[in-house]
């Protein structure tokens, strides 16, 4: 079923009305979700009419339409990509078997754990970003924030559907718990630490949507390879929506850099304090934000060696990024992969069984993808005739998970002492003064066509609308 039924109380393309027990369970969860949205969703936005895209089918062509809608009235629903006839398990010890349409009993706990962990990230990012609408740099950017928020809410629905349909009472309890944890809460925090960090300003928001939503791309791609077909189909459609989130991050940072470079060229200045005096964000501060968000995000991939990752792969539950494009046996029992360790006061590589290093492999795939976007930002700086270049730090820098967590590593990848770290950390990561300066720029600009002075306007509007279109109407 490719077309989505919007006549149902819960829009879906899974024939929900044919399973009355499941339908009632989800309709019972729905008011709790709406209460969570009102309590923890975008602050002060209830009555805004927002120009949002809404999924109408799950085929690549014309999959969404656009129109103004109040966010509490947004039609969140359950959408799975089209089924692939004859789909098989494509990797691991069950390779060649028919893909599972029900949860295999022996993999129930692991599948539930993966779905809950992924599901927990979706409402967490909404909570992290809930105050940003009060300081939006333009009407266009405010709309993009709200689009991301409603789609993260829909991604929560996607995971909750799987929990309710396939995991019985345990799944229903986990679905309730997804609404009870809150980002940064002392007693009930979100599962992954990156989703308990604050997103206090729009520079942080763009970095988050570029780097941390990109982690979502890679995790969802790996889950889309799953032999559990409902999870695969769910994640395949989520990836369609995720692409816009990364676009918002990459283009947002590019526009900030563009505006900074314009000011630097106009006034012939490069000193960060002089640049700040003109009301834009200096390039070294952008680098420090980059260092922070990059390093926090690569921790999300987990420990360098993981028996869990090996078990998930061998069972056919979670594959590698673009598994079927890889030219190997998709079993990996004899494969090797290089990971980092410290030896004789320096970082060195050593080979370990690839099955145990799948987290590191996914992390390295992510890093290659991230570096490409940073290169595009550098082309903006280069075009302005400036010598400064942004760089992604070494993957061992500022780590809090894995073998590197116990060491202090410079952005260049040198092992350093605690004293050296403390002497330089203010040059590498955002300081309180950096964050206070960026926060001082965050005044709200909402008149269509107007834009804050610290960011350049977008080159084009949304869905072929003009830049000065009224994307958000205030009632």
C-alpha positions as CSV (number, residue, x, y, z in Angstrom):
1,X,0.0,0.0,0.0
2,X,1.8,3.2,-1.2
3,X,-1.0,5.8,-0.7
4,X,-1.6,7.0,2.9
5,X,-5.2,6.9,4.2
6,X,-5.9,10.3,5.8
7,X,-9.5,9.4,6.7
8,X,-8.4,7.5,9.7
9,X,-7.8,9.1,13.1
10,X,-4.2,8.0,12.7
11,X,-3.1,8.4,9.1
12,X,-1.3,5.2,7.9
13,X,-0.5,2.9,5.0
14,X,-0.5,-0.3,7.1
15,X,-4.3,-1.0,7.0
16,X,-4.5,-0.1,10.7
17,X,-8.3,-0.3,10.6
18,X,-8.1,-4.0,10.0
19,X,-6.4,-4.6,13.4
20,X,-8.8,-3.2,15.9
21,X,-6.7,-4.2,19.0
22,X,-3.7,-2.3,17.6
23,X,-5.8,0.6,16.5
24,X,-7.3,1.0,20.0
25,X,-3.9,0.8,21.6
26,X,-2.4,3.5,19.4
27,X,-5.5,5.7,19.7
28,X,-5.0,5.4,23.5
29,X,-1.3,6.5,23.1
30,X,-2.2,9.4,20.8
31,X,-3.6,11.8,23.5
32,X,-0.4,11.2,25.6
33,X,1.7,12.1,22.6
34,X,-0.3,15.3,21.9
35,X,0.1,16.2,25.6
36,X,3.8,15.6,25.3
37,X,3.9,17.8,22.2
38,X,2.0,20.6,24.0
39,X,4.3,20.4,27.0
40,X,7.7,19.7,25.4
41,X,7.3,20.7,21.7
42,X,8.1,24.1,20.1
43,X,7.5,26.8,22.7
44,X,4.7,29.3,22.0
45,X,3.8,27.9,18.6
46,X,0.4,26.4,19.1
47,X,-1.6,28.9,17.0
48,X,1.0,29.5,14.2
49,X,0.0,28.4,10.7
50,X,3.1,26.8,9.3
51,X,3.9,25.9,5.7
52,X,4.7,22.2,6.2
53,X,5.1,19.2,3.9
54,X,3.0,16.2,4.8
55,X,3.6,12.7,3.4
56,X,0.8,11.5,1.0
57,X,2.4,8.4,-0.3
58,X,5.7,6.5,0.0
59,X,6.8,6.4,-3.6
60,X,9.7,8.6,-4.7
61,X,7.6,10.7,-7.0
62,X,5.3,13.3,-5.4
63,X,5.5,11.7,-2.0
64,X,4.5,14.9,-0.1
65,X,2.3,18.0,-0.4
66,X,2.8,21.4,1.1
67,X,0.3,23.7,2.9
68,X,-0.2,25.8,6.0
69,X,-1.3,23.9,9.1
70,X,-1.2,24.4,12.8
71,X,1.3,22.0,14.3
72,X,-0.9,20.4,16.9
73,X,-3.2,19.5,13.9
74,X,-0.4,18.0,11.9
75,X,-1.4,14.5,10.7
76,X,1.3,12.4,12.3
77,X,1.0,8.9,11.2
78,X,2.5,5.5,10.4
79,X,4.1,5.1,7.0
80,X,6.2,2.2,5.8
81,X,8.1,2.1,2.5
82,X,6.7,-0.3,-0.2
83,X,7.4,-4.0,0.4
84,X,10.0,-5.7,-1.8
85,X,8.5,-8.9,-3.0
86,X,10.7,-11.9,-2.1
87,X,13.0,-9.9,0.1
88,X,15.7,-11.9,1.9
89,X,18.0,-11.5,4.9
90,X,21.1,-10.3,3.1
91,X,23.8,-10.7,5.6
92,X,24.9,-12.7,8.7
93,X,24.3,-16.3,9.6
94,X,20.7,-16.1,8.3
95,X,21.7,-14.8,4.9
96,X,19.4,-16.1,2.2
97,X,16.4,-16.8,4.4
98,X,13.2,-15.0,3.8
99,X,13.0,-11.6,5.6
100,X,11.0,-11.9,8.8
101,X,7.5,-10.4,8.9
102,X,7.2,-11.2,12.6
103,X,9.8,-10.9,15.4
104,X,11.9,-14.1,15.7
105,X,11.6,-15.1,19.4
106,X,15.4,-15.4,19.9
107,X,15.9,-11.9,18.6
108,X,13.1,-10.2,20.4
109,X,15.1,-8.5,23.2
110,X,17.8,-7.2,20.8
111,X,15.2,-5.8,18.3
112,X,13.2,-4.1,21.0
113,X,16.4,-2.5,22.4
114,X,17.4,-1.2,18.9
115,X,13.9,0.2,18.2
116,X,13.7,1.9,21.7
117,X,17.1,3.5,21.4
118,X,16.3,4.9,17.9
119,X,12.9,5.9,19.0
120,X,14.2,7.8,22.0
121,X,16.3,10.1,19.9
122,X,13.3,11.4,18.0
123,X,11.4,13.3,20.7
124,X,14.7,14.2,22.4
125,X,15.7,16.5,19.5
126,X,12.3,18.2,19.6
127,X,12.9,18.8,23.3
128,X,16.4,20.1,22.8
129,X,15.2,22.6,20.2
130,X,11.9,23.7,21.8
131,X,13.0,27.3,22.6
132,X,14.7,28.1,19.3
133,X,11.6,29.4,17.6
134,X,11.8,32.4,20.0
135,X,15.1,33.5,18.4
136,X,14.7,32.5,14.8
137,X,16.8,34.5,12.3
138,X,14.0,34.6,9.7
139,X,10.5,33.4,8.9
140,X,12.1,30.9,6.4
141,X,14.4,29.4,9.1
142,X,11.5,29.3,11.6
143,X,9.5,27.2,9.1
144,X,12.5,24.8,8.6
145,X,12.8,24.3,12.4
146,X,9.1,23.5,12.7
147,X,9.3,21.1,9.7
148,X,12.1,19.2,11.4
149,X,10.2,19.1,14.7
150,X,7.0,17.6,13.2
151,X,9.0,15.0,11.3
152,X,11.0,14.0,14.3
153,X,7.6,13.6,16.0
154,X,6.4,11.4,13.1
155,X,9.6,9.3,13.4
156,X,8.6,8.7,17.0
157,X,5.3,7.4,15.8
158,X,7.1,5.1,13.4
159,X,9.0,3.4,16.2
160,X,6.0,3.4,18.5
161,X,4.0,1.5,15.9
162,X,6.6,-1.2,15.8
163,X,6.7,-1.5,19.5
164,X,2.9,-1.7,19.8
165,X,2.4,-4.1,16.9
166,X,5.2,-6.6,17.4
167,X,6.2,-6.5,21.1
168,X,2.9,-6.8,23.1
169,X,2.8,-5.5,26.6
170,X,6.5,-4.8,26.8
171,X,6.3,-2.7,23.6
172,X,3.3,-0.7,25.0
173,X,5.3,0.0,28.2
174,X,8.3,1.1,26.2
175,X,6.1,3.4,24.1
176,X,4.8,5.1,27.2
177,X,8.4,5.5,28.5
178,X,9.4,7.3,25.4
179,X,7.1,10.1,26.5
180,X,8.3,10.0,30.1
181,X,12.0,10.6,29.5
182,X,13.0,14.1,28.7
183,X,16.2,15.6,27.3
184,X,18.5,16.7,30.1
185,X,16.2,15.6,32.9
186,X,18.1,14.7,36.0
187,X,15.9,11.8,37.0
188,X,14.7,10.5,33.6
189,X,17.2,11.6,30.9
190,X,17.2,10.4,27.3
191,X,19.2,7.2,26.6
192,X,22.1,8.7,24.6
193,X,24.1,11.5,26.0
194,X,24.2,13.6,22.9
195,X,20.5,14.0,23.2
196,X,20.8,15.4,26.7
197,X,22.9,18.3,25.6
198,X,21.4,21.7,25.2
199,X,20.8,23.3,21.8
200,X,20.9,26.9,23.0
201,X,21.3,28.8,19.8
202,X,21.0,28.6,16.0
203,X,24.6,28.0,15.3
204,X,24.3,24.9,17.6
205,X,21.0,24.0,15.8
206,X,22.6,24.0,12.4
207,X,25.6,22.0,13.7
208,X,23.2,19.5,15.3
209,X,21.2,19.1,12.1
210,X,24.3,18.7,10.0
211,X,26.3,16.4,12.3
212,X,23.8,14.6,14.6
213,X,21.0,14.2,12.1
214,X,23.7,12.7,9.8
215,X,24.3,10.1,12.5
216,X,20.6,9.4,12.1
217,X,21.1,8.9,8.4
218,X,23.8,6.2,9.0
219,X,21.9,4.5,11.8
220,X,18.7,4.4,9.8
221,X,20.6,3.1,6.8
222,X,22.0,0.3,8.9
223,X,18.6,-0.6,10.3
224,X,17.0,-0.4,6.8
225,X,19.2,-3.4,6.0
226,X,17.6,-5.4,8.7
227,X,16.2,-8.8,8.1
228,X,13.2,-7.8,10.2
229,X,11.2,-6.4,7.3
230,X,8.8,-4.0,9.1
231,X,11.8,-2.3,10.7
232,X,13.6,-2.1,7.3
233,X,10.5,-0.6,5.6
234,X,10.0,1.9,8.4
235,X,13.5,3.2,8.3
236,X,13.6,3.4,4.5
237,X,10.8,5.9,4.5
238,X,12.2,7.8,7.5
239,X,15.4,8.4,5.4
240,X,13.3,10.2,2.8
241,X,12.3,12.8,5.4
242,X,15.8,12.9,7.1
243,X,17.5,14.3,4.0
244,X,15.8,17.7,4.5
245,X,17.1,17.9,8.1
246,X,20.7,17.6,7.0
247,X,20.1,20.2,4.2
248,X,18.9,22.7,6.8
249,X,22.2,22.1,8.8
250,X,24.6,22.3,5.9
251,X,22.9,25.3,4.2
252,X,22.5,27.1,7.6
253,X,26.2,26.9,8.3
254,X,27.1,27.9,4.8
255,X,24.9,31.0,5.1
256,X,26.5,31.9,8.4
257,X,30.0,31.5,6.9
258,X,28.9,33.5,3.8
259,X,27.7,36.4,5.9
260,X,30.9,36.4,8.1
261,X,33.1,36.4,5.0
262,X,31.1,39.3,3.5
263,X,31.7,41.4,6.6
264,X,35.4,40.4,6.8
265,X,36.0,41.4,3.1
266,X,33.9,44.6,3.4
267,X,35.9,45.9,6.3
268,X,39.2,44.2,5.6
269,X,39.3,42.5,9.0
270,X,40.3,39.0,10.2
271,X,40.8,39.5,14.0
272,X,37.9,37.6,15.7
273,X,37.2,40.4,18.1
274,X,36.9,42.9,15.3
275,X,34.7,40.5,13.4
276,X,32.4,40.1,16.5
277,X,32.3,43.9,16.8
278,X,30.5,43.9,13.4
279,X,27.8,41.6,14.7
280,X,28.7,38.3,12.9
281,X,30.1,35.0,14.1
282,X,33.9,34.7,13.7
283,X,35.3,31.7,11.9
284,X,37.3,30.4,14.9
285,X,34.1,30.2,16.9
286,X,32.4,28.3,14.1
287,X,35.4,25.9,14.2
288,X,35.0,25.4,18.0
289,X,31.3,24.6,17.6
290,X,32.2,22.2,14.8
291,X,34.7,20.4,17.0
292,X,32.1,20.0,19.8
293,X,29.2,18.8,17.7
294,X,31.4,16.4,15.6
295,X,33.0,14.8,18.6
296,X,29.8,14.5,20.6
297,X,28.1,12.9,17.5
298,X,30.8,10.3,16.8
299,X,30.4,9.0,20.3
300,X,26.9,8.0,19.3
301,X,28.3,5.1,17.3
302,X,29.4,3.4,20.5
303,X,32.5,1.6,21.6
304,X,35.3,0.8,19.1
305,X,34.8,-2.9,19.7
306,X,31.3,-4.3,20.4
307,X,30.1,-7.8,20.9
308,X,26.6,-6.5,20.6
309,X,27.2,-5.0,17.2
310,X,28.7,-8.3,16.1
311,X,25.7,-10.2,17.4
312,X,23.2,-7.9,15.7
313,X,25.0,-8.3,12.4
314,X,25.5,-12.1,12.6
315,X,21.8,-12.4,13.4
316,X,20.8,-10.3,10.4
317,X,19.2,-7.5,12.6
318,X,21.4,-4.5,11.7
319,X,23.7,-4.3,8.7
320,X,26.4,-2.0,7.5
321,X,25.8,1.3,5.7
322,X,24.8,0.4,2.2
323,X,25.3,-3.3,2.9
324,X,24.4,-4.5,-0.6
325,X,26.8,-2.2,-2.3
326,X,29.7,-3.9,-0.6
327,X,31.6,-6.6,-2.5
328,X,32.3,-9.3,0.1
329,X,30.6,-12.4,1.5
330,X,28.3,-10.4,4.0
331,X,29.4,-12.8,6.7
332,X,32.6,-11.1,7.8
333,X,33.9,-14.0,9.8
334,X,37.5,-13.8,8.4
335,X,37.5,-10.0,7.9
336,X,39.8,-7.6,9.8
337,X,39.4,-3.8,10.5
338,X,41.8,-1.3,12.0
339,X,40.9,0.5,15.2
340,X,42.9,3.0,17.4
341,X,44.8,2.4,20.5
342,X,47.5,4.1,22.5
343,X,51.0,2.6,22.5
344,X,54.2,4.2,23.7
345,X,52.6,7.6,24.1
346,X,51.1,7.7,20.6
347,X,48.0,6.8,18.7
348,X,48.5,3.6,16.6
349,X,46.2,1.3,14.6
350,X,45.8,-2.4,15.2
351,X,43.7,-5.0,13.4
352,X,40.8,-6.7,15.1
353,X,38.0,-9.0,13.7
354,X,35.7,-6.9,11.6
355,X,32.6,-8.3,13.2
356,X,33.7,-6.8,16.5
357,X,34.6,-3.4,14.9
358,X,31.3,-2.7,13.1
359,X,30.7,0.4,15.2
360,X,34.0,1.8,14.1
361,X,33.3,0.9,10.5
362,X,30.0,2.8,10.6
363,X,31.8,5.7,12.4
364,X,34.4,5.9,9.7
365,X,31.7,5.8,7.0
366,X,30.0,8.7,8.8
367,X,33.3,10.7,9.0
368,X,33.9,10.5,5.3
369,X,30.4,11.7,4.6
370,X,30.8,14.6,7.1
371,X,34.1,15.7,5.8
372,X,32.6,16.2,2.3
373,X,30.2,18.8,3.7
374,X,32.9,20.7,5.5
375,X,34.8,20.9,2.3
376,X,31.8,22.6,0.7
377,X,31.8,25.2,3.6
378,X,35.5,25.8,2.9
379,X,34.7,26.6,-0.7
380,X,32.6,29.5,0.5
381,X,35.6,30.8,2.5
382,X,38.0,30.2,-0.4
383,X,35.7,32.0,-2.8
384,X,35.8,35.0,-0.5
385,X,39.6,35.0,-0.8
386,X,40.3,34.2,2.8
387,X,42.9,31.7,4.0
388,X,41.1,30.3,7.0
389,X,39.9,26.7,6.6
390,X,37.5,24.6,8.8
391,X,38.7,21.1,9.6
392,X,37.0,18.1,11.3
393,X,39.0,17.1,14.4
394,X,40.7,13.7,14.8
395,X,38.2,11.0,15.7
396,X,39.9,10.5,19.0
397,X,39.4,14.1,20.1
398,X,37.1,14.8,23.0
399,X,35.8,11.3,23.2
400,X,33.7,10.1,26.1
401,X,32.8,6.6,24.9
402,X,35.2,3.8,23.8
403,X,38.9,3.2,24.2
404,X,39.8,6.8,23.6
405,X,37.7,8.2,26.4
406,X,40.4,7.7,29.0
407,X,42.9,9.8,27.0
408,X,43.3,13.5,26.1
409,X,43.8,13.9,22.4
410,X,44.3,17.1,20.5
411,X,42.3,18.0,17.4
412,X,45.3,17.0,15.3
413,X,45.4,13.5,16.9
414,X,48.3,14.0,19.4
415,X,48.2,12.4,22.8
416,X,48.6,15.2,25.4
417,X,48.6,15.6,29.2
418,X,45.7,16.9,31.3
419,X,47.7,20.1,31.8
420,X,48.1,20.6,28.1
421,X,44.4,19.9,27.6
422,X,43.3,22.5,30.2
423,X,45.7,25.1,28.7
424,X,44.2,24.7,25.2
425,X,40.6,23.5,25.6
426,X,39.3,27.1,25.2
427,X,40.8,27.2,21.7
428,X,39.3,23.9,20.8
429,X,35.8,23.8,22.2
430,X,33.2,26.6,22.7
431,X,33.7,28.5,25.9
432,X,31.1,30.2,28.0
433,X,32.1,33.5,26.5
434,X,31.7,32.0,23.0
435,X,28.2,30.8,23.8
436,X,27.3,34.1,25.5
437,X,28.4,36.0,22.4
438,X,26.5,33.8,20.0
439,X,23.4,34.0,22.3
440,X,23.7,37.8,22.2
441,X,23.0,37.7,18.4
442,X,19.9,35.6,18.7
443,X,17.2,38.2,18.3
444,X,13.9,37.1,16.6
445,X,13.3,38.1,13.0
446,X,9.9,36.9,11.7
447,X,8.8,39.4,9.1
448,X,8.8,37.7,5.7
449,X,11.8,38.6,3.6
450,X,13.8,40.1,6.6
451,X,16.8,38.3,8.0
452,X,19.1,38.6,11.0
453,X,22.4,40.4,10.4
454,X,24.6,37.4,11.3
455,X,23.4,35.1,8.6
456,X,23.0,35.4,4.8
457,X,19.6,34.9,3.2
458,X,18.9,31.5,1.5
459,X,19.5,31.3,-2.2
460,X,16.0,29.9,-2.9
461,X,12.8,29.3,-1.0
462,X,10.9,26.2,0.0
463,X,8.9,24.2,-2.7
464,X,9.6,26.9,-5.3
465,X,8.1,29.6,-3.1
466,X,9.9,33.0,-3.0
467,X,12.3,33.7,-0.1
468,X,9.9,36.4,1.2
469,X,6.9,34.1,1.3
470,X,5.0,34.0,4.6
471,X,6.1,30.5,5.6
472,X,4.8,31.0,9.2
473,X,1.7,33.0,9.8
474,X,1.2,34.3,13.4
475,X,-2.4,34.4,14.7
